[in-house]
Protein backbone atom coordinates (compact mmCIF):
# COMPACT_ATOMS: atom_id res chain seq x y z
CA UNK A 1 0.00 0.00 0.00
CA UNK A 2 1.37 3.39 -1.01
CA UNK A 3 1.75 6.01 1.70
CA UNK A 4 0.84 9.55 0.69
CA UNK A 5 1.08 12.81 2.60
CA UNK A 6 -1.08 15.73 1.54
CA UNK A 7 0.05 19.14 2.81
CA UNK A 8 -2.90 21.51 3.08
CA UNK A 9 -6.54 20.95 3.96
CA UNK A 10 -8.11 23.33 1.49
CA UNK A 11 -10.06 22.59 -1.68
CA UNK A 12 -7.23 20.95 -3.66
CA UNK A 13 -5.78 19.10 -0.68
CA UNK A 14 -9.06 17.57 0.48
CA UNK A 15 -9.95 16.47 -3.04
CA UNK A 16 -6.49 14.93 -3.53
CA UNK A 17 -6.81 13.08 -0.21
CA UNK A 18 -10.26 11.68 -1.07
CA UNK A 19 -9.13 10.42 -4.46
CA UNK A 20 -5.84 8.90 -3.26
CA UNK A 21 -7.44 7.15 -0.27
CA UNK A 22 -10.36 5.89 -2.38
CA UNK A 23 -7.77 4.33 -4.71
CA UNK A 24 -6.38 2.30 -1.80
CA UNK A 25 -3.49 4.43 -0.57
CA UNK A 26 -2.81 5.22 3.08
CA UNK A 27 -3.28 8.99 3.16
CA UNK A 28 -2.31 11.44 5.88
CA UNK A 29 -3.55 15.01 5.41
CA UNK A 30 -1.64 17.68 7.33
CA UNK A 31 -3.36 21.02 8.03
CA UNK A 32 -1.66 23.71 10.09
CA UNK A 33 -4.94 25.44 10.99
CA UNK A 34 -7.44 24.40 13.65
CA UNK A 35 -9.97 23.33 11.01
CA UNK A 36 -10.18 22.32 7.36
CA UNK A 37 -11.26 24.49 4.45
CA UNK A 38 -10.88 27.94 6.02
CA UNK A 39 -10.74 29.67 2.65
CA UNK A 40 -13.74 27.71 1.38
CA UNK A 41 -15.82 29.20 4.19
CA UNK A 42 -15.33 32.74 2.89
CA UNK A 43 -15.70 32.13 -0.86
CA UNK A 44 -18.73 33.57 -2.57
CA UNK A 45 -19.33 35.79 0.48
CA UNK A 46 -19.86 32.68 2.57
CA UNK A 47 -22.11 30.99 0.01
CA UNK A 48 -19.28 29.17 -1.84
CA UNK A 49 -19.44 29.52 -5.60
CA UNK A 50 -17.73 26.13 -5.84
CA UNK A 51 -17.61 25.77 -9.64
CA UNK A 52 -18.96 27.19 -12.89
CA UNK A 53 -21.46 25.19 -14.93
CA UNK A 54 -20.38 26.63 -18.30
CA UNK A 55 -19.28 24.15 -20.99
CA UNK A 56 -15.71 23.09 -20.33
CA UNK A 57 -14.58 24.60 -23.63
CA UNK A 58 -15.48 28.01 -22.16
CA UNK A 59 -12.89 27.46 -19.43
CA UNK A 60 -10.11 28.16 -21.93
CA UNK A 61 -11.17 31.81 -22.06
CA UNK A 62 -11.87 32.02 -18.31
CA UNK A 63 -8.41 30.78 -17.30
CA UNK A 64 -6.00 33.69 -17.71
CA UNK A 65 -2.72 31.97 -16.87
CA UNK A 66 -1.61 28.70 -18.49
CA UNK A 67 -5.00 27.37 -19.65
CA UNK A 68 -3.44 24.68 -21.85
CA UNK A 69 -1.60 23.23 -18.86
CA UNK A 70 -4.99 22.40 -17.29
CA UNK A 71 -6.36 20.43 -20.24
CA UNK A 72 -5.65 17.00 -18.71
CA UNK A 73 -6.85 18.03 -15.26
CA UNK A 74 -10.16 19.37 -16.58
CA UNK A 75 -10.59 16.24 -18.73
CA UNK A 76 -9.95 14.01 -15.70
CA UNK A 77 -12.38 15.85 -13.40
CA UNK A 78 -14.79 18.38 -14.89
CA UNK A 79 -17.28 20.82 -13.43
CA UNK A 80 -20.09 18.29 -13.94
CA UNK A 81 -17.99 15.73 -12.06
CA UNK A 82 -17.64 18.18 -9.18
CA UNK A 83 -21.36 18.95 -9.08
CA UNK A 84 -22.08 15.22 -9.08
CA UNK A 85 -19.51 14.71 -6.30
CA UNK A 86 -21.11 17.20 -3.91
CA UNK A 87 -24.60 15.90 -4.69
CA UNK A 88 -23.47 12.33 -3.99
CA UNK A 89 -22.22 13.63 -0.66
CA UNK A 90 -25.56 15.13 0.33
CA UNK A 91 -25.34 18.70 -1.04
CA UNK A 92 -28.03 19.98 -3.39
CA UNK A 93 -26.75 22.28 -6.12
CA UNK A 94 -28.21 25.34 -7.84
CA UNK A 95 -26.87 27.35 -10.78
CA UNK A 96 -27.28 31.13 -10.83
CA UNK A 97 -26.46 34.01 -13.16
CA UNK A 98 -23.19 33.55 -15.02
CA UNK A 99 -23.40 29.75 -14.58
CA UNK A 100 -22.17 30.11 -11.00
CA UNK A 101 -22.86 26.94 -9.00
CA UNK A 102 -23.72 27.15 -5.27
CA UNK A 103 -25.09 24.80 -2.63
CA UNK A 104 -28.87 25.28 -2.40
CA UNK A 105 -28.44 26.10 1.29
CA UNK A 106 -26.14 29.04 0.48
CA UNK A 107 -23.82 27.70 3.19
CA UNK A 108 -20.17 27.26 2.25
CA UNK A 109 -19.83 24.89 5.20
CA UNK A 110 -21.87 22.30 3.28
CA UNK A 111 -19.10 21.98 0.68
CA UNK A 112 -16.47 21.51 3.38
CA UNK A 113 -18.68 18.95 5.14
CA UNK A 114 -19.11 17.01 1.89
CA UNK A 115 -15.34 16.75 1.46
CA UNK A 116 -14.75 16.01 5.14
CA UNK A 117 -17.30 13.21 5.09
CA UNK A 118 -15.82 11.79 1.89
CA UNK A 119 -12.35 11.78 3.48
CA UNK A 120 -13.71 10.03 6.55
CA UNK A 121 -15.38 7.34 4.47
CA UNK A 122 -12.19 6.84 2.45
CA UNK A 123 -10.11 6.48 5.62
CA UNK A 124 -7.97 9.62 5.39
CA UNK A 125 -5.95 10.34 8.53
CA UNK A 126 -6.50 14.07 9.12
CA UNK A 127 -4.12 15.88 11.44
CA UNK A 128 -4.90 19.47 12.44
CA UNK A 129 -2.40 21.92 13.95
CA UNK A 130 0.22 20.03 11.93
CA UNK A 131 2.55 22.54 10.28
CA UNK A 132 5.15 21.13 7.88
CA UNK A 133 8.65 22.53 8.26
CA UNK A 134 10.35 20.90 5.26
CA UNK A 135 10.35 18.08 2.75
CA UNK A 136 12.58 15.04 3.08
CA UNK A 137 14.57 13.85 0.09
CA UNK A 138 16.89 10.99 -0.82
CA UNK A 139 19.35 10.84 -3.71
CA UNK A 140 18.63 8.29 -6.40
CA UNK A 141 21.06 5.42 -5.89
CA UNK A 142 21.93 2.31 -7.83
CA UNK A 143 23.07 -0.93 -6.23
CA UNK A 144 23.81 -1.44 -2.52
CA UNK A 145 26.52 0.09 -0.40
CA UNK A 146 29.94 -1.33 -1.21
CA UNK A 147 28.87 -2.80 -4.56
CA UNK A 148 30.06 -1.54 -7.93
CA UNK A 149 27.07 -0.86 -10.19
CA UNK A 150 26.91 -2.68 -13.53
CA UNK A 151 26.84 -0.84 -16.85
CA UNK A 152 23.09 -1.55 -17.10
CA UNK A 153 22.57 -0.11 -13.62
CA UNK A 154 24.62 2.96 -14.53
CA UNK A 155 22.50 3.40 -17.65
CA UNK A 156 19.30 3.09 -15.65
CA UNK A 157 20.53 5.71 -13.19
CA UNK A 158 21.51 8.06 -16.02
CA UNK A 159 18.08 7.62 -17.60
CA UNK A 160 16.34 8.24 -14.25
CA UNK A 161 18.43 11.34 -13.63
CA UNK A 162 17.62 12.72 -17.06
CA UNK A 163 13.92 12.22 -16.35
CA UNK A 164 13.73 13.28 -12.72
CA UNK A 165 16.98 14.77 -11.49
CA UNK A 166 18.92 13.26 -8.61
CA UNK A 167 16.41 13.46 -5.75
CA UNK A 168 13.17 11.82 -4.77
CA UNK A 169 10.68 12.45 -1.99
CA UNK A 170 10.88 10.26 1.11
CA UNK A 171 8.63 12.18 3.52
CA UNK A 172 8.02 15.42 5.39
CA UNK A 173 9.36 16.96 8.57
CA UNK A 174 6.93 18.76 10.89
CA UNK A 175 7.72 21.81 12.95
CA UNK A 176 8.90 20.24 16.16
CA UNK A 177 11.01 17.62 14.42
CA UNK A 178 8.63 14.71 13.77
CA UNK A 179 9.22 13.02 10.42
CA UNK A 180 6.56 11.18 8.43
CA UNK A 181 7.85 8.77 5.80
CA UNK A 182 5.87 8.32 2.61
CA UNK A 183 6.03 7.40 -1.05
CA UNK A 184 4.57 10.68 -2.31
CA UNK A 185 3.82 14.21 -1.11
CA UNK A 186 1.07 16.37 -2.56
CA UNK A 187 1.62 20.08 -1.91
CA UNK A 188 -1.75 21.86 -1.80
CA UNK A 189 -0.93 24.82 0.42
CA UNK A 190 -2.62 27.59 -1.57
CA UNK A 191 -0.99 30.89 -2.48
CA UNK A 192 -0.61 34.15 -0.58
CA UNK A 193 -4.15 35.55 -0.76
CA UNK A 194 -6.18 35.85 2.45
CA UNK A 195 -3.18 34.95 4.67
CA UNK A 196 -5.47 34.73 7.73
CA UNK A 197 -6.76 31.47 6.25
CA UNK A 198 -3.25 30.01 6.36
CA UNK A 199 -2.17 30.87 2.83
CA UNK A 200 1.28 32.16 3.64
CA UNK A 201 3.37 30.83 0.76
CA UNK A 202 4.55 27.58 2.36
CA UNK A 203 4.23 25.72 -0.94
CA UNK A 204 6.64 28.09 -2.64
CA UNK A 205 9.19 27.36 0.05
CA UNK A 206 8.77 23.62 -0.50
CA UNK A 207 9.19 24.11 -4.26
CA UNK A 208 12.43 26.00 -3.65
CA UNK A 209 13.66 23.15 -1.45
CA UNK A 210 13.12 20.89 -4.46
CA UNK A 211 15.02 23.34 -6.70
CA UNK A 212 11.93 24.07 -8.78
CA UNK A 213 11.42 27.38 -10.56
CA UNK A 214 8.81 29.87 -9.40
CA UNK A 215 6.95 32.56 -11.33
CA UNK A 216 6.86 35.83 -9.32
CA UNK A 217 3.56 36.25 -7.48
CA UNK A 218 1.13 39.14 -7.27
CA UNK A 219 -2.42 39.62 -5.96
CA UNK A 220 -5.20 38.93 -8.47
CA UNK A 221 -8.97 39.25 -8.47
CA UNK A 222 -8.25 42.20 -6.24
CA UNK A 223 -9.65 45.74 -5.79
CA UNK A 224 -7.81 48.63 -7.43
CA UNK A 225 -6.57 51.91 -6.00
CA UNK A 226 -7.28 55.19 -7.77
CA UNK A 227 -5.67 58.64 -7.61
CA UNK A 228 -8.85 60.72 -7.55
CA UNK A 229 -9.98 61.99 -4.16
CA UNK A 230 -13.62 61.94 -5.18
CA UNK A 231 -13.76 58.14 -4.96
CA UNK A 232 -13.81 58.61 -1.17
CA UNK A 233 -16.97 60.70 -1.53
CA UNK A 234 -18.49 57.87 -3.58
CA UNK A 235 -17.54 55.20 -0.99
CA UNK A 236 -20.21 52.51 -0.72
CA UNK A 237 -21.92 53.39 -4.01
CA UNK A 238 -22.60 50.37 -6.21
CA UNK A 239 -23.10 50.90 -9.94
CA UNK A 240 -24.94 48.29 -11.97
CA UNK A 241 -25.05 47.86 -15.74
CA UNK A 242 -22.12 50.16 -16.44
CA UNK A 243 -19.13 49.69 -18.75
CA UNK A 244 -15.60 49.95 -17.39
CA UNK A 245 -12.73 50.49 -19.85
CA UNK A 246 -9.04 50.71 -18.93
CA UNK A 247 -6.40 52.08 -21.28
CA UNK A 248 -2.64 51.72 -21.59
CA UNK A 249 -0.52 54.46 -23.12
CA UNK A 250 0.99 51.84 -25.42
CA UNK A 251 -2.33 50.63 -26.85
CA UNK A 252 -5.01 52.38 -28.90
CA UNK A 253 -7.75 49.99 -27.84
CA UNK A 254 -8.60 49.41 -24.15
CA UNK A 255 -6.63 46.65 -22.46
CA UNK A 256 -9.82 45.81 -20.57
CA UNK A 257 -13.44 46.65 -21.33
CA UNK A 258 -16.57 44.97 -19.97
CA UNK A 259 -20.12 45.55 -18.72
CA UNK A 260 -21.31 44.74 -15.23
CA UNK A 261 -21.30 45.88 -11.62
CA UNK A 262 -18.69 47.80 -9.65
CA UNK A 263 -18.30 49.45 -6.26
CA UNK A 264 -16.57 52.60 -5.00
CA UNK A 265 -14.44 52.31 -1.85
CA UNK A 266 -12.40 54.64 0.33
CA UNK A 267 -9.28 53.72 -1.68
CA UNK A 268 -10.70 53.32 -5.18
CA UNK A 269 -12.89 50.71 -6.87
CA UNK A 270 -13.95 47.10 -6.36
CA UNK A 271 -16.77 44.76 -7.39
CA UNK A 272 -17.02 42.06 -10.09
CA UNK A 273 -15.98 44.28 -13.02
CA UNK A 274 -12.92 45.53 -11.18
CA UNK A 275 -11.78 42.17 -9.84
CA UNK A 276 -11.87 40.72 -13.35
CA UNK A 277 -10.03 43.78 -14.68
CA UNK A 278 -7.23 43.11 -12.21
CA UNK A 279 -6.46 39.81 -13.99
CA UNK A 280 -5.85 41.66 -17.26
CA UNK A 281 -3.94 44.83 -16.42
CA UNK A 282 -1.12 43.87 -14.03
CA UNK A 283 1.72 43.95 -16.56
CA UNK A 284 0.58 47.30 -17.99
CA UNK A 285 0.27 48.84 -14.53
CA UNK A 286 3.72 47.59 -13.52
CA UNK A 287 5.25 49.03 -16.66
CA UNK A 288 3.47 52.39 -16.73
CA UNK A 289 2.79 53.15 -13.07
CA UNK A 290 -0.78 54.25 -13.69
CA UNK A 291 -3.55 53.59 -16.20
CA UNK A 292 -6.42 55.69 -17.48
CA UNK A 293 -9.91 54.30 -16.88
CA UNK A 294 -13.38 55.51 -17.82
CA UNK A 295 -16.86 54.46 -16.75
CA UNK A 296 -19.69 54.60 -19.25
CA UNK A 297 -22.57 55.40 -16.90
CA UNK A 298 -25.17 55.08 -19.67
CA UNK A 299 -23.93 52.25 -21.92
CA UNK A 300 -27.40 51.53 -23.33
CA UNK A 301 -27.56 54.98 -24.94
CA UNK A 302 -25.42 56.48 -27.68
CA UNK A 303 -24.09 60.01 -27.20
CA UNK A 304 -26.76 61.29 -29.59
CA UNK A 305 -29.55 59.49 -27.75
CA UNK A 306 -28.27 60.71 -24.40
CA UNK A 307 -28.05 64.29 -25.66
CA UNK A 308 -31.66 64.10 -26.87
CA UNK A 309 -32.79 62.76 -23.50
CA UNK A 310 -31.08 65.64 -21.68
CA UNK A 311 -32.66 68.12 -24.07
CA UNK A 312 -36.10 66.64 -23.32
CA UNK A 313 -35.41 67.02 -19.58
CA UNK A 314 -34.45 70.66 -20.13
CA UNK A 315 -37.56 71.41 -22.18
CA UNK A 316 -39.82 69.67 -19.64
CA UNK A 317 -38.50 71.71 -16.70
CA UNK A 318 -36.35 74.63 -17.80
CA UNK A 319 -36.41 76.26 -14.36
CA UNK A 320 -34.84 73.24 -12.64
CA UNK A 321 -31.34 73.52 -11.26
CA UNK A 322 -28.50 71.59 -12.88
CA UNK A 323 -28.19 69.39 -9.76
CA UNK A 324 -31.83 68.30 -10.16
CA UNK A 325 -31.09 67.25 -13.74
CA UNK A 326 -28.15 65.14 -12.54
CA UNK A 327 -30.31 63.47 -9.91
CA UNK A 328 -32.72 62.38 -12.64
CA UNK A 329 -29.81 60.73 -14.46
CA UNK A 330 -27.62 59.38 -11.64
CA UNK A 331 -27.70 58.02 -8.07
CA UNK A 332 -27.59 60.77 -5.42
CA UNK A 333 -23.94 60.29 -4.38
CA UNK A 334 -22.80 60.22 -7.98
CA UNK A 335 -24.85 63.31 -8.84
CA UNK A 336 -23.13 65.29 -6.07
CA UNK A 337 -19.63 64.34 -7.25
CA UNK A 338 -20.55 64.62 -10.90
CA UNK A 339 -21.57 68.27 -10.49
CA UNK A 340 -18.12 69.06 -9.14
CA UNK A 341 -16.24 67.10 -11.81
CA UNK A 342 -18.26 68.61 -14.66
CA UNK A 343 -17.39 72.16 -13.46
CA UNK A 344 -20.92 73.35 -14.22
CA UNK A 345 -22.36 75.27 -11.22
CA UNK A 346 -24.89 72.95 -9.59
CA UNK A 347 -27.32 75.81 -8.88
CA UNK A 348 -27.34 76.85 -12.55
CA UNK A 349 -30.78 76.75 -14.18
CA UNK A 350 -30.77 74.01 -16.81
CA UNK A 351 -32.28 76.29 -19.46
CA UNK A 352 -29.07 78.32 -19.13
CA UNK A 353 -26.82 75.34 -19.90
CA UNK A 354 -25.05 76.03 -23.18
CA UNK A 355 -24.79 73.65 -26.10
CA UNK A 356 -21.10 73.20 -25.32
CA UNK A 357 -21.82 72.42 -21.66
CA UNK A 358 -24.46 69.90 -22.69
CA UNK A 359 -21.95 68.20 -25.00
CA UNK A 360 -19.40 68.12 -22.17
CA UNK A 361 -22.04 66.62 -19.84
CA UNK A 362 -22.81 63.88 -22.34
CA UNK A 363 -19.11 63.10 -22.78
CA UNK A 364 -18.65 62.88 -19.02
CA UNK A 365 -21.64 60.55 -18.63
CA UNK A 366 -20.14 58.29 -21.31
CA UNK A 367 -16.58 58.47 -19.95
CA UNK A 368 -16.38 59.31 -16.25
CA UNK A 369 -12.62 59.45 -15.55
CA UNK A 370 -10.50 57.49 -13.09
CA UNK A 371 -6.77 56.88 -12.79
CA UNK A 372 -5.75 53.37 -11.72
CA UNK A 373 -2.72 53.76 -9.45
CA UNK A 374 -2.20 50.32 -7.93
CA UNK A 375 -3.43 47.04 -6.51
CA UNK A 376 -4.63 46.26 -3.01
CA UNK A 377 -2.59 43.65 -1.13
CA UNK A 378 -3.01 39.92 -0.54
CA UNK A 379 -5.35 40.53 2.39
CA UNK A 380 -8.01 41.57 -0.12
CA UNK A 381 -7.03 39.38 -3.08
CA UNK A 382 -9.26 36.44 -3.96
CA UNK A 383 -6.37 34.55 -5.55
CA UNK A 384 -2.62 34.65 -6.14
CA UNK A 385 -1.24 34.90 -9.65
CA UNK A 386 2.14 33.24 -10.09
CA UNK A 387 3.60 30.27 -8.22
CA UNK A 388 5.26 27.01 -9.17
CA UNK A 389 6.25 27.21 -12.83
CA UNK A 390 4.00 24.94 -14.91
CA UNK A 391 7.03 23.88 -16.93
CA UNK A 392 8.29 22.09 -13.82
CA UNK A 393 5.13 19.96 -13.56
CA UNK A 394 3.83 17.08 -15.68
CA UNK A 395 0.33 18.26 -16.67
CA UNK A 396 -0.90 14.66 -16.96
CA UNK A 397 -0.04 13.81 -13.34
CA UNK A 398 0.77 17.05 -11.46
CA UNK A 399 4.11 15.47 -10.49
CA UNK A 400 7.30 17.53 -10.50
CA UNK A 401 9.21 16.43 -13.57
CA UNK A 402 12.58 16.37 -11.79
CA UNK A 403 11.52 15.14 -8.34
CA UNK A 404 9.76 11.75 -8.22
CA UNK A 405 6.97 11.57 -5.67
CA UNK A 406 6.42 15.35 -5.37
CA UNK A 407 3.06 16.61 -6.63
CA UNK A 408 1.39 20.04 -6.66
CA UNK A 409 -2.27 20.99 -6.77
CA UNK A 410 -4.39 24.15 -6.58
CA UNK A 411 -3.41 27.78 -6.18
CA UNK A 412 0.25 27.01 -5.45
CA UNK A 413 0.63 26.37 -9.21
CA UNK A 414 0.94 29.27 -11.67
CA UNK A 415 -2.63 28.96 -12.96
CA UNK A 416 -5.47 31.40 -12.29
CA UNK A 417 -8.80 32.45 -13.75
CA UNK A 418 -11.48 35.10 -13.56
CA UNK A 419 -14.12 34.99 -10.81
CA UNK A 420 -17.21 32.81 -11.09
CA UNK A 421 -16.12 29.46 -9.66
CA UNK A 422 -13.35 28.79 -12.18
CA UNK A 423 -10.48 29.01 -9.67
CA UNK A 424 -12.08 26.49 -7.34
CA UNK A 425 -12.58 24.16 -10.29
CA UNK A 426 -8.84 24.44 -10.96
CA UNK A 427 -8.31 23.31 -7.36
CA UNK A 428 -10.75 20.39 -7.64
CA UNK A 429 -9.36 19.21 -10.99
CA UNK A 430 -5.65 19.46 -10.16
CA UNK A 431 -6.29 17.95 -6.73
CA UNK A 432 -8.14 15.04 -8.29
CA UNK A 433 -5.38 14.41 -10.83
CA UNK A 434 -2.60 14.66 -8.24
CA UNK A 435 -4.40 12.26 -5.89
CA UNK A 436 -5.03 9.76 -8.66
CA UNK A 437 -1.47 9.89 -10.03
CA UNK A 438 0.16 9.76 -6.60
CA UNK A 439 -1.85 6.67 -5.66
CA UNK A 440 -0.82 4.92 -8.87
CA UNK A 441 2.87 5.77 -8.47
CA UNK A 442 5.58 5.38 -11.10
CA UNK A 443 4.42 3.89 -14.34
RAQUI-V918357 format. One record per run of one state. SS is the DSSP state (H for helix, E for strand, L for the rest). FROM is the first residue (numbers start at 1). TO is the last residue. If there is no record, write none. Layout:
BEGIN
SS_FROM_TO ; SS_FROM_TO
END
This chain:
BEGIN
L_1_2 ; E_3_7 ; L_8_10 ; H_11_22 ; L_23_25 ; E_26_30 ; L_31_37 ; H_38_46 ; L_47_50 ; E_51_52 ; L_53_55 ; H_56_62 ; E_63_65 ; L_66_67 ; H_68_76 ; L_77_78 ; H_79_88 ; L_89_92 ; E_93_96 ; H_97_99 ; E_100_103 ; L_104_107 ; H_108_122 ; L_123_124 ; E_125_127 ; L_128_131 ; E_132_139 ; L_140_150 ; H_151_164 ; L_165_166 ; E_167_174 ; L_175_178 ; E_179_181 ; L_182_183 ; E_184_187 ; L_188_194 ; H_195_197 ; L_198_201 ; H_202_209 ; L_210_213 ; E_214_220 ; L_221_223 ; E_224_226 ; L_227_229 ; H_230_233 ; L_234_237 ; E_238_247 ; L_248_255 ; E_256_264 ; L_265_267 ; E_268_270 ; L_271_271 ; H_272_288 ; L_289_290 ; E_291_296 ; L_297_302 ; H_303_316 ; L_317_320 ; E_321_321 ; H_322_329 ; L_330_331 ; H_332_342 ; L_343_348 ; E_349_349 ; H_350_352 ; L_353_354 ; H_355_366 ; L_367_367 ; E_368_375 ; L_376_377 ; H_378_380 ; L_381_382 ; E_383_388 ; L_389_389 ; H_390_392 ; E_393_393 ; L_394_398 ; E_399_400 ; L_401_402 ; E_403_404 ; L_405_405 ; E_406_408 ; L_409_409 ; H_410_412 ; E_413_413 ; L_414_415 ; E_416_417 ; L_418_421 ; H_422_440 ; L_441_443
END
